[in-house]
Amino acid sequence: MWRYYFILRRYSIGMPTCIVLSLSDKQKLLDLARAKSEGSWTELASRLGCSKSLVFAYTQKTKISRRNFFRLCELAGLVSTEFEYTTINVKNEPRIVTLPKALNLRLSELLGILAGDGHVSTLKYQIHICGHKRLDREYIIGHVVPLVTSLFGTFPFIRENKATVYCRFYSKLAVLFLSSRFGIPLGKKKGRLRIPVAIRSRRSLLIAYLRGLFDTDGSIYRHHKHSLALDITSVSPNFRKDVLAALMRLGFHPVNNGKNIQLYHQSEIHRFFALVKPANDKHLIKYRTYSSLGYLPRASEIFAAVV
């Protein structure tokens, strides 16, 4: 069994200097600099040597670094003394991250979650897991956040918008660990997902992985009047083959139906819930309601139950 353990230690760096401008002055500076950069945000970002998303952030409340401020003045054909601004030092506190010592059940479950509704990227070295704002909120906050915290020793940020809740944390160390050790795709996952080899050969790890995957990318629905179907969806053909093989290894008889891996035998659906033990309440509420009352709850009933 492999052993891999790093601690990202605190290190001392000079505090970056930023320029604080009024929003109107920032907009004037950015508009002039963009006009002289072929009118393109992409070209302006290239000339600044930063990402386009950072340039867009400058148009809001994000402070401009001292270097980029003087570079923008140069591009706009202006001098810095034409603006009223203040200079501040921003203190960066490096995030302390620990990596798991070995592949365990919790890490296997997280890898399944990342295969479902996760995203790992070298853009700011972020690890991102999202869900439906109402249906998945308790699962993200009550299950995923403690899982991430226990594995990496850091508490992820929680954010919500109109439709989505997500947790996210930034760590180059963790991103490279997940990518190099387990082949987690960086960026787009389509066509690149696979169940890690180290998980496929161990039954307990496979069960934990399928829990995370089903919680995020699975569903149950009425198949016939008196029967359910269980479904795991993926647009990656090789990954579907891996999931199909994993379920078969655990004694199930799945069907590959286009982008869906499905279980139709009612006894196997009951066994799946008993063996895999999904943790997302939206699945548990549907399954338990059907098992005890014989019907699937409406969306409004699930919303009321998970809030």
Secondary structure, 3 states (H helix, E strand, C coil): CCCCCCECCCCCCCCCEEEECCHHHHHHHHHHHHHCCCCCHHHHHHHHCCCHHHHHHHCCCCCEEHHHHHHHHHHHCCCHHHCCCEEEECCCCCCCCECCCCCCHHHHHHHHHHHHHEEEECCCCEEEEEEECCCCHHHHHHHHHHHHHHHHCCCCEEEECCCEEEEEEECHHHHHHHHHHHCCCCCCCCCCCCCCHHHHCCHHHHHHHHHHHHHHHEEEEEEECCEEEEEEECCCHHHHHHHHHHHHHCCCCCEEECCEEEECCHHHHHHHHHHHCCCCHHHHHHHHHHHHHCCCCCHHHHHHHHC
